[in-house]
Amino acid sequence: MNSLVKTILIALTLTTSWLNTAKAAWFEASGQAIIHNGNKELARQQATHEAIRQALLFAGASVRSVQNMVDGLLNDDRFEIRATGEVASVELIDEIYQNDLVTITIRADIFPQENICSASDYRKNIATTYFSIKNRHHASVGNLHNIAKPISKMIFDEFGTYSKFSYISNVEPYTFVPHPDEMAMQAMHLAEKNGAQFVLLGNIVELSVEKSDKDYMDYVTFWESKQPLRNFGLEISLVDGSTGDVLLQHSFNTAGTWQFDLHEDIDPNSKRLWKSSFGQSIKKVVEELALKVDDTISCLPSYGRVLEVRNNQIATNIGSLQGVQRGDELQVFQMRQFYTPSGMPHYQYDIHPAKMIVANVYPNSAILRTTDGTPMLNIQPNDFVVRR
């Protein structure tokens, strides 16, 4: 079997049948997955997820969760995916096993959403760093101690492919392991340094190789007949860069066949790793991460920071890459934090009376001018601009 077949395969066919009463559409899609070590249930689930995901992405659907499928196909298994609609039902059409492949065909009834939040007009920028590895001894098999760097590159790429409302603007080239009590301040510092609205922090908590009932050395002796599973677990936190508030905390877990000798060092940047079952499992987790983060902040206001105030003009750090266009109206505001007598933090937003319009746009910046001659008093760098 060639190397392409050693990863999860996708075979997609789509048919639509528009319903006049509710303006819904039936999307039929097929997904394929390799059956590793006779694990039909895992392959079945992977193929089903691929079929549903492909149907939703093709339809432009916005789905937070998918209901349990008929006949226990995905009992209590929920996954998240986002685009611009809702799923009314999912039906199993066909299930075919051939050699070491399973093909699942589903039909999804997808309804388009009526309302799309206006905050999604501008894309939000996110800063991140290399993810840390909690249990570094897990990385000893394959010598994957430097796997965080290619995973960060993959996150950057997957956001570019799947995210509609956000993107990774910068990956700081170091590992960031914040203390829970200091995470807010450190994230705010990271956001200000990179001009980002949000900060994504991650910790790889699982890289272990599963042992069977046999002795560990049996895997080496009988390598051709038995390949172990390798687990991958990731915990992420999404932080508002201006307030330090944690907007999302989530854990992702998966597993893939470890197709290499247990004593062999594997280059974490090699195609050999990322085309393997384990590498493809990680790629799927990163894809789910991008979709979940994107969905979380999709309807939050998108804002930038003031870079400079000069000659009755303002330079801001959002531009055409974020969706800013000439003629857009923006508002300048300052944010102040204060505490109640009980010690609870609150925020006060001071909106500047000047009405601003975008005069010139560049890829990552824009020049704003007042529309009514209001003096730009008290506006200073690191104030915020938001679309009116």
Secondary structure as UniProt FT lines:
FT   HELIX           3..6
FT   TURN            20..22
FT   STRAND          25..34
FT   TURN            37..38
FT   HELIX           40..59
FT   HELIX           70..72
FT   TURN            73..76
FT   STRAND          85..98
FT   TURN            99..100
FT   STRAND          101..112
FT   HELIX           118..121
FT   STRAND          124..130
FT   STRAND          132..133
FT   HELIX           136..140
FT   TURN            141..143
FT   TURN            145..147
FT   HELIX           148..162
FT   STRAND          166..175
FT   TURN            180..182
FT   HELIX           183..194
FT   STRAND          198..206
FT   HELIX           216..221
FT   TURN            222..225
FT   STRAND          229..240
FT   TURN            241..243
FT   STRAND          246..257
FT   TURN            262..263
FT   TURN            268..269
FT   HELIX           271..274
FT   HELIX           277..297
FT   TURN            298..299
FT   STRAND          303..310
FT   TURN            311..312
FT   STRAND          313..316
FT   HELIX           320..322
FT   TURN            326..327
FT   STRAND          329..339
FT   TURN            341..342
FT   STRAND          345..351
FT   STRAND          356..362
FT   TURN            363..364
FT   STRAND          365..370
FT   TURN            377..378
FT   TURN            381..382
FT   STRAND          384..387
//
